[in-house]
Structure formats: structure tokens, C-alpha cells
């Protein structure tokens, strides 16, 4: 184990691109989403620790973006949709006083990438989906500390990310990987026997595959413990999200797939565990709230006081753990297979899943059809392009093919069901 590559995320190493006194300058990508809004709440409660210099968003919530920009007094606002620039400028003008300069506005598909490379200490990538890859690479290349909530960018661009990241430059923000990160601080890599990634089980825990055949979008969005965006929530229902997290854990910590276990923990109190060679297991536990992992991402190696809720240990509670039902939820094993193939295979897996989730939300694909279709697309992709020669165009080409093929298959499924 000592001869394994150095992990991307190592709690023993601190990467500090801009050492100095005063608050850390932070850029938040995906500011109007779940991660972004909770990060802003944390920043506003800790103005002595953090100062936000830039915000990015897709552009669907212009009023909220303008409100955030004004409240934080940021230098730059980036928006992916060029068609909302006028509305954004008007919304900003309505909030800033006469004579107050408005923040710079970046617009277009590359706006978040430009912002990720701007002058700051830490970039929090809270974008959802593989579109977060380019900003991730830009932040690393610019030498920023990367607080990474956008798991897809690491999964689809693993070799590219690993080729750019310096030791300690990436701090994971996913609750599971932030938990592993903290638990790993208690020992050396040679001490680690196993990583145990916990899963809530989603809204369909305990159901068989047959019982999942007719579940609705509303059923899938009714997560029992976490409040997340629709794509991540449906990924949690299929457990694709957990499969992605297994690949992410492998890439972050350089632990082989056969030593990364998934266990179902409905209460979502224990976010993940590390089993050490002496038989000890360290678990990181908090009530389900993303502000704790966000605080680790922004503040490490320091902890942010009162970042998240704590347990009331005076009250009785029960914590349960169950094995994963791989027959009803085959996505985790598929992810292990894809992760082992490496190269462009994870990009195909992720892109096909994103398309299938949209088809399911549109009523064009049944719930079980999500993983069935993803499996077929992965199989059709065949041998992935791998090795150190992997490039961003390779990843994008694989994604484009996977999306097109998935749309063909979901269209056939919808047509067949319409005729039935």
C-alpha cells in the first residue's frame, strides 16, 4: 500500500496558494443551487474567515443571483445563459445605490471557467453535472485550492484532474468524502484496510426491482433525509449517486475498488467510515446538513465553529446499518465496473445517466429503465480510451456519443410504451 500513488485528497497535507492574514477570498460556482446557497449562509455567518469575490450560476434564478451579489459585494458575477444578461444587469441595478459600481458580468458557456481562474484563495465548485469539468481544471491550473462538490468533474476527467492537482490542493465537499477525509486524518495510508461509504438507501430502500417498476417522479424526489436538487435526488433513488461516489473515493484516496464498501444507513447520521488494519473503525457523524462538509472544504485545516447542527446526546436514538441490495440497485456494481475500465468509460456512464434522468423526469422512461439504459450504453461503448494521452476532447467526444445514443434508446422506449 505504501507504493500506491499519492492520494488527491490528503488531510495531512495543506495547500495554501495565498498565505496571509484576513478572510480567505472565495469564488462560489453554482451559487443559486443547494450547495451554493448553503455556502453563502456559512460565509455570511463567518465574515472574519471568508470573503466571496465571485459568483457563478446558470441563469435560471436571476433575482436570487443579483441579491447574493449585492449582499456579498462581489467583484464578478458569471452567468452561463447569455440571454439573461440584460435581466441580470437590471436586477443588479435595482439593488445597488446611485453611483455604486456594479460587479463585472461574465456571460456564456465559459463564464464559470473564467471565474474559476480568477484571483482568489479557494474555488468552491458546486455546479451539478459534467459541465463542471472545465471550471475544475481551470481552478487547479490557476493554483487555487479546490473545494470540490462537483463529483462529476472528477469522475469524467479523473486522469486530467490527477495530472493537474498538487498535493493537498483538492478538499472534498461531498458529505461522504468529507467524512472519509476527516477520518483518514487519524492514521497513515498504510494503516487503512477499507473505506466504508454510507448510503441512506433513498426513498425506495427495501423495495425489490419488481416493486420499483412503476414508481413515479414524485416518488423518486421524496428523499427521506436530504434536501437536494432534482438530479442528485433521483440519482440517490437509483443509487447511481452512490456508484459515482465509489468512483470518486477511489480517485481521491487511491484505494482499490475491492476495498471500498457501501452500506445502507437510513438515518444518514454516519456519513462514512474508515476501517484500519488494527480493527478500529472511525466514523464521522453529524445530523444530515451540508454546511459541515462545506465548512471543511472552505476552512481546512481549520474548523469553523458552529458550522452545522450537533446531536442532542441526551435523547435516545437508533442508528441502523444494512447491506446493499445489489439486485434491486445494480448501479453501484456497474459503477465499480466502469471505474475499473477508467479512461472515457466513467464519462459515458455519467452522461448516459444524466440523459436517462431527464427522460425519466419527462415521463419518457420508467424508473428501472434508467440503469438498464445506462448499462446498455456502457456495454456498447466497448473499450474506453485510456492512458496518459486522455484529453478533454476525448472526454467530450465520449460524452457526446453517449448522450446521442441514450436519446435514441429512450426515444425507442417511449415510442414502444406509447404503442402498448
TORNU-417022 format. One record per residue (C-alpha): x negated, y negated, z. Coordinates in steps of 0.02 Angstrom, whole numbers, plus 50000, padded with zeros to 5 digits. Each point is the difference from the previous one (the first is absolute). Example, Ala and Ser with C-alpha at 12.3 -4.5 7.8 and 13.67 -1.06 7.14 Angstrom:
BEGIN
<east = 49385&north = 50225&up = 50390>;
<east = 49931&north = 49828&up = 49967>;
This chain:
BEGIN
<east = 50000&north = 50000&up = 50000>;
<east = 49855&north = 49883&up = 50032>;
<east = 49951&north = 50011&up = 49816>;
<east = 50170&north = 49938&up = 49940>;
<east = 50015&north = 49828&up = 49918>;
<east = 50022&north = 49851&up = 50114>;
<east = 50185&north = 49965&up = 50030>;
<east = 50083&north = 49846&up = 49926>;
<east = 50079&north = 49958&up = 50167>;
<east = 49886&north = 50016&up = 50151>;
<east = 50048&north = 49923&up = 50168>;
<east = 49817&north = 50002&up = 50053>;
<east = 49950&north = 49880&up = 49862>;
<east = 50051&north = 49817&up = 49993>;
<east = 49992&north = 49906&up = 49836>;
<east = 50005&north = 49812&up = 50030>;
<east = 49986&north = 49900&up = 49838>;
<east = 50019&north = 49830&up = 50084>;
<east = 49936&north = 50005&up = 50177>;
<east = 50036&north = 49845&up = 50104>;
<east = 50110&north = 49918&up = 50128>;
<east = 50183&north = 49955&up = 49978>;
<east = 50146&north = 50092&up = 49922>;
<east = 49974&north = 50126&up = 49861>;
<east = 50058&north = 49938&up = 49831>;
<east = 50124&north = 50127&up = 49932>;
<east = 50085&north = 50026&up = 49832>;
<east = 50163&north = 50098&up = 50003>;
<east = 50052&north = 50092&up = 49842>;
<east = 50184&north = 50050&up = 49997>;
<east = 50047&north = 49867&up = 50127>;
<east = 50189&north = 50013&up = 49978>;
<east = 50004&north = 50189&up = 50024>;
<east = 50009&north = 50100&up = 50160>;
<east = 49812&north = 50002&up = 50034>;
<east = 49979&north = 49819&up = 49951>;
<east = 50138&north = 49930&up = 50108>;
<east = 49940&north = 50097&up = 50152>;
<east = 49822&north = 49942&up = 49969>;
<east = 50059&north = 49820&up = 49996>;
<east = 50092&north = 50026&up = 50164>;
<east = 49837&north = 50063&up = 50076>;
<east = 49901&north = 49853&up = 49931>;
<east = 50123&north = 49871&up = 50063>;
<east = 49987&north = 50075&up = 50174>;
<east = 49810&north = 49995&up = 49993>;
<east = 49947&north = 49835&up = 49919>;
<east = 49835&north = 50004&up = 50095>;
<east = 49953&north = 50164&up = 49914>;
<east = 50068&north = 49988&up = 49823>;
<east = 50030&north = 49865&up = 49868>;
<east = 50088&north = 50045&up = 49837>;
<east = 49925&north = 49915&up = 49847>;
<east = 50098&north = 50086&up = 49862>;
<east = 50160&north = 50096&up = 49968>;
<east = 50057&north = 50106&up = 49854>;
<east = 50167&north = 50076&up = 49956>;
<east = 50090&north = 50070&up = 49849>;
<east = 50121&north = 49853&up = 49992>;
<east = 50166&north = 50075&up = 50045>;
<east = 50015&north = 49900&up = 50163>;
<east = 49942&north = 49826&up = 49952>;
<east = 50082&north = 49909&up = 50145>;
<east = 49917&north = 50114&up = 50128>;
<east = 49831&north = 49984&up = 49914>;
<east = 50013&north = 49810&up = 50004>;
<east = 50050&north = 50003&up = 50183>;
<east = 49852&north = 50111&up = 50043>;
<east = 49880&north = 49889&up = 49903>;
<east = 50061&north = 49843&up = 50087>;
<east = 50001&north = 50075&up = 50173>;
<east = 49824&north = 50069&up = 49981>;
<east = 49934&north = 49849&up = 49901>;
<east = 49912&north = 50113&up = 49876>;
<east = 49884&north = 49938&up = 49863>;
<east = 50064&north = 50116&up = 49863>;
<east = 50160&north = 50092&up = 49954>;
<east = 49997&north = 50137&up = 49867>;
<east = 50154&north = 50068&up = 49914>;
<east = 50006&north = 50142&up = 49873>;
<east = 50155&north = 49937&up = 49909>;
<east = 49958&north = 49849&up = 49893>;
<east = 50186&north = 49965&up = 49973>;
<east = 50023&north = 49947&up = 50183>;
<east = 49858&north = 49872&up = 50006>;
<east = 50121&north = 49855&up = 49978>;
<east = 50115&north = 50063&up = 50136>;
<east = 49850&north = 50029&up = 50115>;
<east = 49934&north = 49825&up = 49972>;
<east = 50172&north = 49928&up = 50037>;
<east = 50015&north = 50105&up = 50158>;
<east = 49829&north = 49942&up = 50058>;
<east = 50039&north = 49818&up = 49961>;
<east = 50158&north = 50011&up = 50104>;
<east = 49900&north = 50054&up = 50152>;
<east = 49846&north = 49889&up = 49989>;
<east = 50013&north = 49818&up = 50049>;
<east = 49971&north = 49850&up = 49885>;
<east = 49817&north = 49986&up = 49954>;
<east = 49957&north = 50174&up = 50067>;
<east = 49901&north = 50099&up = 49871>;
<east = 50083&north = 50161&up = 49946>;
<east = 49898&north = 50161&up = 50002>;
<east = 49920&north = 50058&up = 49840>;
<east = 50112&north = 50119&up = 49903>;
<east = 49930&north = 50150&up = 49907>;
<east = 50120&north = 50093&up = 49886>;
<east = 50000&north = 50156&up = 49894>;
<east = 49955&north = 50183&up = 50009>;
<east = 49822&north = 49959&up = 50057>;
<east = 50048&north = 49870&up = 50131>;
<east = 49983&north = 50116&up = 50150>;
<east = 49833&north = 50062&up = 49933>;
<east = 49935&north = 49822&up = 49987>;
<east = 50059&north = 49962&up = 50176>;
<east = 49919&north = 50159&up = 50068>;
<east = 49831&north = 49936&up = 49943>;
<east = 50023&north = 49827&up = 50077>;
<east = 49898&north = 49931&up = 50145>;
<east = 50056&north = 50087&up = 50160>;
<east = 49945&north = 50127&up = 50130>;
<east = 50135&north = 50134&up = 49983>;
<east = 50123&north = 50049&up = 49864>;
<east = 50155&north = 50094&up = 50059>;
<east = 50064&north = 50098&up = 49851>;
<east = 50183&north = 50033&up = 50040>;
<east = 50057&north = 50020&up = 49819>;
<east = 50104&north = 50155&up = 49963>;
<east = 49947&north = 50112&up = 49856>;
<east = 49849&north = 50028&up = 49889>;
<east = 50005&north = 49819&up = 49942>;
<east = 49901&north = 49970&up = 50159>;
<east = 49845&north = 50081&up = 49924>;
<east = 49931&north = 49846&up = 49911>;
<east = 50016&north = 49888&up = 50156>;
<east = 49918&north = 50136&up = 50106>;
<east = 49851&north = 50009&up = 49882>;
<east = 49990&north = 49809&up = 49990>;
<east = 49996&north = 49981&up = 50189>;
<east = 49863&north = 50131&up = 50018>;
<east = 49896&north = 49929&up = 49859>;
<east = 50014&north = 49826&up = 50076>;
<east = 49935&north = 50068&up = 50164>;
<east = 50157&north = 49976&up = 50104>;
<east = 50053&north = 50114&up = 50142>;
<east = 50148&north = 50098&up = 49932>;
<east = 50144&north = 50039&up = 50117>;
<east = 50081&north = 50133&up = 49891>;
<east = 50186&north = 50035&up = 50011>;
<east = 50014&north = 50035&up = 49813>;
<east = 49960&north = 50186&up = 50004>;
<east = 50036&north = 50020&up = 49815>;
<east = 49849&north = 49898&up = 49948>;
<east = 49883&north = 50118&up = 50093>;
<east = 50091&north = 50155&up = 49938>;
<east = 50002&north = 49955&up = 49814>;
<east = 49829&north = 49917&up = 49999>;
<east = 49907&north = 50102&up = 50131>;
<east = 49831&north = 50011&up = 49912>;
<east = 50010&north = 49817&up = 49947>;
<east = 50039&north = 49943&up = 50177>;
<east = 49865&north = 50111&up = 50075>;
<east = 49874&north = 49933&up = 49875>;
<east = 50029&north = 49820&up = 50056>;
<east = 50035&north = 50010&up = 50186>;
<east = 49859&north = 49966&up = 50121>;
<east = 49991&north = 50091&up = 50169>;
<east = 50135&north = 49934&up = 50115>;
<east = 50077&north = 49889&up = 49866>;
<east = 50170&north = 50089&up = 49998>;
<east = 50114&north = 50003&up = 50152>;
<east = 50155&north = 50109&up = 49974>;
<east = 50170&north = 49925&up = 50044>;
<east = 50115&north = 50149&up = 49972>;
<east = 50060&north = 50052&up = 50173>;
<east = 49931&north = 50176&up = 49976>;
<east = 49830&north = 49946&up = 49939>;
<east = 49984&north = 49861&up = 50128>;
<east = 50035&north = 50135&up = 50130>;
<east = 49866&north = 50115&up = 49930>;
<east = 49880&north = 49852&up = 49989>;
<east = 50023&north = 49962&up = 50185>;
<east = 49989&north = 50182&up = 50056>;
<east = 49843&north = 50028&up = 49897>;
<east = 49915&north = 49862&up = 50100>;
<east = 49988&north = 50125&up = 50145>;
<east = 49877&north = 50117&up = 49914>;
<east = 49879&north = 50026&up = 49858>;
<east = 50043&north = 50075&up = 49831>;
<east = 49912&north = 50160&up = 50050>;
<east = 50122&north = 50016&up = 50146>;
<east = 50156&north = 50001&up = 49889>;
<east = 50086&north = 50166&up = 49969>;
<east = 50166&north = 49943&up = 49927>;
<east = 50107&north = 49849&up = 49961>;
<east = 50184&north = 50018&up = 50045>;
<east = 50115&north = 49882&up = 49906>;
<east = 50173&north = 49982&up = 50075>;
<east = 50161&north = 49982&up = 49901>;
<east = 50169&north = 49947&up = 50065>;
<east = 50082&north = 50125&up = 49883>;
<east = 50106&north = 49861&up = 49926>;
<east = 50189&north = 50001&up = 49995>;
<east = 50010&north = 50180&up = 49938>;
<east = 49896&north = 50091&up = 50129>;
<east = 50064&north = 50176&up = 50026>;
<east = 50094&north = 50011&up = 49835>;
<east = 49965&north = 50137&up = 49873>;
<east = 49965&north = 49965&up = 49817>;
<east = 50177&north = 50053&up = 49954>;
<east = 50070&north = 49878&up = 50129>;
<east = 49901&north = 49859&up = 49919>;
<east = 50074&north = 50025&up = 49827>;
<east = 50139&north = 49872&up = 50017>;
<east = 49932&north = 49870&up = 50120>;
<east = 50031&north = 49819&up = 49950>;
<east = 49889&north = 49848&up = 49987>;
<east = 50086&north = 49931&up = 50156>;
<east = 49959&north = 50161&up = 50092>;
<east = 49817&north = 49989&up = 49948>;
<east = 49986&north = 49818&up = 50055>;
<east = 50065&north = 50037&up = 50176>;
<east = 49831&north = 50029&up = 50082>;
<east = 50020&north = 50047&up = 50183>;
<east = 49851&north = 49906&up = 50074>;
<east = 49917&north = 49879&up = 49877>;
<east = 50066&north = 49845&up = 49910>;
<east = 49907&north = 49995&up = 49833>;
<east = 50025&north = 49951&up = 49819>;
<east = 50109&north = 50112&up = 49890>;
<east = 49858&north = 50084&up = 49904>;
<east = 49901&north = 50047&up = 50156>;
<east = 50160&north = 50055&up = 50088>;
<east = 50047&north = 50119&up = 49859>;
<east = 49821&north = 50062&up = 49995>;
<east = 50019&north = 50038&up = 50184>;
<east = 50161&north = 50096&up = 49964>;
<east = 49911&north = 50110&up = 49870>;
<east = 49841&north = 50003&up = 50106>;
<east = 49904&north = 49941&up = 49846>;
<east = 49943&north = 49860&up = 50114>;
<east = 49920&north = 50129&up = 50114>;
<east = 49917&north = 50083&up = 49852>;
<east = 49927&north = 49833&up = 49948>;
<east = 49939&north = 49976&up = 50179>;
<east = 49911&north = 50168&up = 49997>;
<east = 49905&north = 49947&up = 49843>;
<east = 49965&north = 49831&up = 50081>;
<east = 49934&north = 50082&up = 50159>;
<east = 49884&north = 50110&up = 49896>;
<east = 49932&north = 49848&up = 49907>;
<east = 49984&north = 49889&up = 50153>;
<east = 49917&north = 50124&up = 50117>;
<east = 49920&north = 50128&up = 49881>;
<east = 50084&north = 50145&up = 50089>;
<east = 50041&north = 50151&up = 49888>;
<east = 50184&north = 50030&up = 49960>;
<east = 50001&north = 50166&up = 50093>;
<east = 49959&north = 49905&up = 50160>;
<east = 50141&north = 49874&up = 49982>;
<east = 50163&north = 50065&up = 50075>;
<east = 50175&north = 49924&up = 49994>;
<east = 50117&north = 50024&up = 50148>;
<east = 50178&north = 49935&up = 50020>;
<east = 50027&north = 49885&up = 50149>;
<east = 50178&north = 49927&up = 49993>;
<east = 49975&north = 49866&up = 50133>;
<east = 49858&north = 49916&up = 49902>;
<east = 49910&north = 49958&up = 50163>;
<east = 49838&north = 50093&up = 49962>;
<east = 49937&north = 49928&up = 49837>;
<east = 49863&north = 50128&up = 49970>;
<east = 49870&north = 50103&up = 50093>;
<east = 49819&north = 50055&up = 49987>;
<east = 49950&north = 50173&up = 50060>;
<east = 49819&north = 50012&up = 50054>;
<east = 49885&north = 50152&up = 50000>;
<east = 50005&north = 50016&up = 50190>;
<east = 50189&north = 50031&up = 49995>;
<east = 50051&north = 49824&up = 50049>;
<east = 50134&north = 49910&up = 49899>;
<east = 50017&north = 49812&up = 50007>;
<east = 50168&north = 49926&up = 49951>;
<east = 50036&north = 49817&up = 49967>;
<east = 50176&north = 49954&up = 50058>;
<east = 50109&north = 49845&up = 49999>;
<east = 50186&north = 49969&up = 49970>;
<east = 50031&north = 49995&up = 49811>;
<east = 49949&north = 49823&up = 49950>;
<east = 49879&north = 49950&up = 49862>;
<east = 49933&north = 49846&up = 50088>;
<east = 49879&north = 50111&up = 50098>;
<east = 49915&north = 50072&up = 49845>;
<east = 50001&north = 49828&up = 49917>;
<east = 49912&north = 49928&up = 50153>;
<east = 49866&north = 50136&up = 49986>;
<east = 49978&north = 49957&up = 49816>;
<east = 49982&north = 49813&up = 50030>;
<east = 49913&north = 49998&up = 50167>;
<east = 49880&north = 50149&up = 50007>;
<east = 49884&north = 50024&up = 50094>;
<east = 50101&north = 49892&up = 50120>;
<east = 50175&north = 50045&up = 50057>;
<east = 50139&north = 49872&up = 49994>;
<east = 50090&north = 49988&up = 50168>;
<east = 50187&north = 50035&up = 49997>;
<east = 49998&north = 50035&up = 49813>;
<east = 50136&north = 50132&up = 50012>;
<east = 50124&north = 50074&up = 50126>;
<east = 49943&north = 50122&up = 50134>;
<east = 50081&north = 50151&up = 50080>;
<east = 50097&north = 49989&up = 50161>;
<east = 49920&north = 50147&up = 50089>;
<east = 50126&north = 49989&up = 50142>;
<east = 50133&north = 50073&up = 49884>;
<east = 50010&north = 50183&up = 49955>;
<east = 49973&north = 50043&up = 49817>;
<east = 49973&north = 50154&up = 49892>;
<east = 49871&north = 50013&up = 49863>;
<east = 50025&north = 50143&up = 49876>;
<east = 49887&north = 50077&up = 49868>;
<east = 50053&north = 50121&up = 49862>;
<east = 49913&north = 50085&up = 49854>;
<east = 50031&north = 49926&up = 49827>;
<east = 50126&north = 50094&up = 49891>;
<east = 49899&north = 50012&up = 49839>;
<east = 50141&north = 50089&up = 49907>;
<east = 50125&north = 49860&up = 50024>;
<east = 49866&north = 49866&up = 49984>;
<east = 49865&north = 50062&up = 49878>;
<east = 49929&north = 49826&up = 49971>;
<east = 49861&north = 50014&up = 50130>;
<east = 49928&north = 50159&up = 49923>;
<east = 50015&north = 49922&up = 49827>;
<east = 49903&north = 49849&up = 50064>;
<east = 49863&north = 50113&up = 50068>;
<east = 49987&north = 50082&up = 49829>;
<east = 49994&north = 49830&up = 49913>;
<east = 49873&north = 49934&up = 50123>;
<east = 49890&north = 50150&up = 49968>;
<east = 50008&north = 49970&up = 49812>;
<east = 49952&north = 49818&up = 50033>;
<east = 49957&north = 49884&up = 49854>;
<east = 50157&north = 49939&up = 49912>;
<east = 50113&north = 50134&up = 50076>;
<east = 50050&north = 49895&up = 50154>;
<east = 50044&north = 49854&up = 49885>;
<east = 50114&north = 50115&up = 49899>;
<east = 50080&north = 50067&up = 50159>;
<east = 50031&north = 49826&up = 50069>;
<east = 50064&north = 49924&up = 49838>;
<east = 50118&north = 50144&up = 49966>;
<east = 50068&north = 49987&up = 50176>;
<east = 50029&north = 49811&up = 49985>;
<east = 50100&north = 50028&up = 49840>;
<east = 50098&north = 50143&up = 50077>;
<east = 50045&north = 49896&up = 50153>;
<east = 50069&north = 49863&up = 49886>;
<east = 50098&north = 50130&up = 49901>;
<east = 50071&north = 50072&up = 50161>;
<east = 50050&north = 49826&up = 50061>;
<east = 50085&north = 49969&up = 49832>;
<east = 50098&north = 50162&up = 50012>;
<east = 49906&north = 50080&up = 49854>;
<east = 49914&north = 50136&up = 50101>;
<east = 50054&north = 50110&up = 50145>;
<east = 49897&north = 49997&up = 50160>;
<east = 49916&north = 50169&up = 49970>;
<east = 49965&north = 49943&up = 49823>;
<east = 49873&north = 49876&up = 50066>;
<east = 49868&north = 50126&up = 50052>;
<east = 50050&north = 50124&up = 49863>;
<east = 49966&north = 49869&up = 49867>;
<east = 49840&north = 49940&up = 50082>;
<east = 49938&north = 50179&up = 50005>;
<east = 50035&north = 50025&up = 49815>;
<east = 49912&north = 49839&up = 49951>;
<east = 49847&north = 50046&up = 50103>;
<east = 49996&north = 50172&up = 49918>;
<east = 50015&north = 49925&up = 49825>;
<east = 49859&north = 49878&up = 50036>;
<east = 49882&north = 50147&up = 50013>;
<east = 49817&north = 49974&up = 50038>;
<east = 49975&north = 49822&up = 50064>;
<east = 49861&north = 49882&up = 49948>;
<east = 49878&north = 50004&up = 50145>;
<east = 49825&north = 49956&up = 50054>;
<east = 49902&north = 49841&up = 50024>;
<east = 50046&north = 49942&up = 49826>;
<east = 50182&north = 49971&up = 50051>;
<east = 50054&north = 49823&up = 49956>;
<east = 50150&north = 49888&up = 50033>;
<east = 50057&north = 50023&up = 49817>;
<east = 49995&north = 50189&up = 50029>;
<east = 50115&north = 49981&up = 50151>;
<east = 50117&north = 49882&up = 49909>;
<east = 50008&north = 50114&up = 49847>;
<east = 50044&north = 50149&up = 50109>;
<east = 50133&north = 49899&up = 50091>;
<east = 50075&north = 49938&up = 49837>;
<east = 50012&north = 50177&up = 49932>;
<east = 50075&north = 50064&up = 50163>;
<east = 50132&north = 49863&up = 50006>;
<east = 50051&north = 50027&up = 49819>;
<east = 50010&north = 50189&up = 50020>;
<east = 50098&north = 49984&up = 50162>;
<east = 50126&north = 49884&up = 49917>;
<east = 50023&north = 50126&up = 49860>;
<east = 50034&north = 50139&up = 50124>;
<east = 50116&north = 49898&up = 50112>;
<east = 50098&north = 49941&up = 49847>;
<east = 50026&north = 50181&up = 49948>;
<east = 50057&north = 50044&up = 50176>;
<east = 50124&north = 49857&up = 50002>;
<east = 50066&north = 50048&up = 49829>;
<east = 50021&north = 50182&up = 50049>;
<east = 50093&north = 49953&up = 50159>;
<east = 50114&north = 49883&up = 49902>;
<east = 50046&north = 50142&up = 49882>;
<east = 50030&north = 50123&up = 50144>;
